[in-house]
């Protein structure tokens, strides 16, 4: 279960972290003005100076990292994005959340679906549901949770949308807002956090989900919103399935059959706040249990880098298309990262089972 740490209101007081530069170059000032225009940023005169200094530090970090990457010292690159005027603490409080130590997690199926069992015996070398597998594109694309701890709802809908289209139905966007506003069972609490398997159980228990068009997302500002009951149910599921923790082969087998709800430790700002491309191979996390995971995402495939041979997971985030690889990140996989997986990606994962028209 994910809980939002706190709501962020940019304060004029200096952040406790990040050593701010005493001076900002003319080139950086120009870059910051362009950044503000691009992302619609607006500050008071006093706060503008503070944000400009934070941006200058961030730009220096990005440039230094990418220079090292060009020399082969890193396998991923960093970039300026909408989070680049935020300290690491502010960024974490805005988009991440925490899983509490106490949480009931049980599988609702005794065995995985047959397609997963079959895949484990004949595992494809690569799968990419965003590009089409066997003529099927099972990923509707990247969405944006905004300043709401609703990553759990986006990860839940991510696997539900995948299950729906893999089952032979039309590629359709479904409503995260319905889960955020209406699913208050088992500890789920809208922008204050929730848990994917609990949400999947709620849907399976007789709460079919409407389309995104019929029930659009409105919680980007941090409010749950009133539960609406007038939208037309569009999709139902038979159950949710909790994958075995720390089992890379099983996770790959599931990913070979449909998109999967994943949980990660995304607290490392040197990777997650600024990620722009490439495969993340540098140390990301020491997380080994669900309670240190802080972000829900969707696995949409796996593959290998053609140049380096590095194996990776393809992960869809919910921070919009102006972050990362148009909203996606590549996390390294393999024995080196087992059993928890890079950034804890193999610890806590689920799929929606049997998604069909309601």
DARA-V722985 format. One line per field, one symbol per residue. ss: DSSP state (A for helix, B for strand, O for the rest). phi: phi as a letter, one per 30 degrees, with the letter a starting at -180 (. if undefined). burial: I if it has 24 or more other C-alpha atoms within 12 Angstrom, else O. Layout:
ss=???
phi=???
burial=???
This chain:
ss=OBBBOOOOOOOOOOOOOOOOOOOOOAAAAAAAAAAAAAAOOOOOAAAAAAAAAAAAAAAAAAAAAAAAAAOOOOOBBBOOOOOOOOOAAAAAAAAOBBOOOOOOOOOOOOOOOAAAAAAAAOOOOOBBOOOOBOOBOOOOOOOBOOOOOOAAAAAAAAAAAAAAAAOOOOOOOBOAAAAAAAOOOOOOOAAAOBOAAAAAAAAAOOOOBOBOOOOOOOAAAOOOOOOOOOOOOOBBOOBBBBOOOOOAAAAAAAAOOOOBBBBBOOOOOOOOOOBBBBBBOOOOOOOOOAAAOOBBBBBBBBBBOOOOOOBBBBBBOOBOOOOOBOOBBBBBOOAAAOOOOAAAOOOOOBBBBOOBBO
phi=.cbddadcbecdddddciddddbbdeddddddddddddcidbbdeddeddddddddddddddddddddddcidbcbccadbdcdccdddddeddccabdddcadbbdcbdbdeeddddddcbdddabbddcjciicccbdjdcbdicbdceddddddedddddddddjcdebdcdddddedcdcchjdbhdcjabddddddddddjbdcdddddbddbcedjcdiddcbcddebbbbdacbcdddicdddddddddcadbdbbbccddddcddceblicdcdecacdbbedcdbacbbdbkaabdddciddaccbccbcidccidhjcbccdbkeecdddiehidccbbbbdcidaed
burial=IIIIIOIOOIOOOOOOOOOIOOOIOOOOOOOIIOIIOOOOOOOOOOOIIIIIIIIIIIIIIIOOIIOOOOOOOIIIIIIIIIIIIIIIIIIIIIIIIIIIOOOOIOIIOOOIIOOIOOIIOOIOOIIIIIOOIOOIIIIIIIIIIIIIIIIIIIIIIIIIIIIIIIIOOOIIIIIIIIIIIIIIIOIIIIIIIIIIIIIIIIIIOOIIIIIIOOIIIIIIOIIIIOOOOOOOIIIIIIIIIIIIIIIIIIIIIIIIIIIIIIIIIIIIIIIIIIIIIIIIIIIIIIIIIIIIIIIIIIIIIIIIIOOOOIIIIIIIIIIIOIIIIIIIIIIIIIOOIIIIIIIIIIIIIIIIIIIIIO
